């Protein structure tokens, strides 16, 4: 599988820029996983940590679901990987496969894109029960850019430890 990543524009409107940078970071995570076997994707960073590339994909599926579907869209649905609401369960990718994790992640990304496209503006507000406060779509998009960028840094180190690939 080869991931196409499009550089975000250097100029543009706020929504266009947020959307482009979020998609850029989504693509970066997928790019870090390209060409690796399920076993390589499950390789843990430094046991006892369960952090792996596959764990990051699973985690980001949860993050997409939490912020776009549950917070902005107000959907009452469980987490992807934990019926009891434990976000840490996403990091246990020991029995997961690329197909399973990426299918869930891509589904959540598509839901997120639809919710964002259908929102009237970046000022649309949803309620974050975990924080006990309302948040705007603008904050959600900025938060996800930050979340992906931080985890893509982890993905850089994980990928380099697997096969020496750096950059991108």
N, C-alpha and C positions, 0 to 999 in steps of 0.2 A: 504494500500500500504506500502510495506517495502522497503526501499532504501538500496542497498548494497554499502558500501563505502570501497574502497581498499586503504590501506596506501601506500603512495608513496615510491619508493625505496630510500635507503640511499646512493646508489652509482649509477652511470650511466652516459650516455652521456647527453650533454646539452639539446637536443631536447626531449629526453626521460624523463628527469627530469621535464622540463617545462610542458610537456603534462600530466605527472602523477600528478603534484601538482595542475594544473588547474582542472583536473578531480576530484581530491580529494575535492577541494573547491566547485565544482559544486555539488557533491554528498552531501556535508555537508549541503548546502542550502536545498536540497530536504529532507534530513534526519530531519532537523528542522521542516519540515511541515508534516511529517508522522503522521498519526492517528488523524488529526484534521479535524473538519467539515469546511465547507465553511464559516460559521459565525465566527468560531474561527480564521480562516486564515485571515479574513477581519478585525479582531479586531485591532483598532488603538492604537498606543503606548501611546500617550498622546495628545488628541485633544487640539488644532485644527490641529495638525499634521495628515497627512493622511498615515503615515508610518505604515505598517502592513506586516505580512509575505507574503501575497498575492501581496502586492505592491512591495516587494523586488523581487519576482519571475518575475513580469511584468517588473520591471526595468532592471533586468538582461537579459531578452529577448531582450530589446532595446540595452543594452550594447553589447551583443553578435553580434546582427545585425549590429550595428554601426561600430564596430571595424573590424570584419572579412568580412562581406559582402560588406559594403559600403567603408571602408577604404582600406583593403588589396585586396579585389577582384574587387573593383571599380564599384560595382553595383549601378545603379541609381534607388533606390527604397525608398518608404516612411518609416517612423518609423512604428513599429508594432501597437502602440496605439494612434498615433497622425498623422493625415493627414497634419497638419500645422507645424510639426517638433518640437513640444514642449515635451521635455523629461519628464517634470513634470507631464504630463497627465498619465504617467504609474503608478504614485503613487496613483491615484484615483481608488482604487480597490473596491469601494463601491457596484458596480453592477456586479463584476466579480465572476467567479467560479473557483474552483480548476481545473476542467477539461479544461476550456478555457485557463487559465493562464499557466498551465503546458504544454498543447499541444503546445502553441506558444513558450514557453521557450525551450522545447525539440526539436522542429523544428529548432530553431535558433542554438542550441548547435550542432545538427547534421550538419547543414551547416558549422558552424565554424570548426568542426572536419574535414570535407571533404576538406575545403579550406586549413587548416593547413597541412593535409596529402599530398595534391597535390602540395604544395609549394616546390620548389627545395631546398630551404634552409631557415634558420631563417633570412637571409639577404635580403629576398624578401621585396620590399618596396611598400608601398601604400601611397596615399595622404590623410591627414586628413584636410579637408576644414575648420573645426571649429578651428583648431590650425594654419592653414595656412602653414603647413610644411609636409614634407615626414617623414614617420615612418617605421621602420622595423617590420617584423613579430615577431621578438624577443621582441621588445618593447611592441607590442600588447599583447603577451602572458604574459609578466611580469605585464603589466597594469591590465589585467583581473585577474590574481592571486591576486594582491593587492586589486582590486575592490571587488572580492568575499570575501576575508579574512575580509575586513572592514565591509561589509554588513553581513557577518556571525556573527560578533560580535553583530550587531544590532539584528540579528535573535535569538541569545542566550537570550537576554533580553526579546524580544517579546514572545518567547516560554515559558520562565519561568513565565512571567506574566499571561499567559493563563492557564497553568496547573501545574506549578511548576517543569517541566522537566528541568534539567540542564545537562551540559556536552555534550559530543560527538562533 
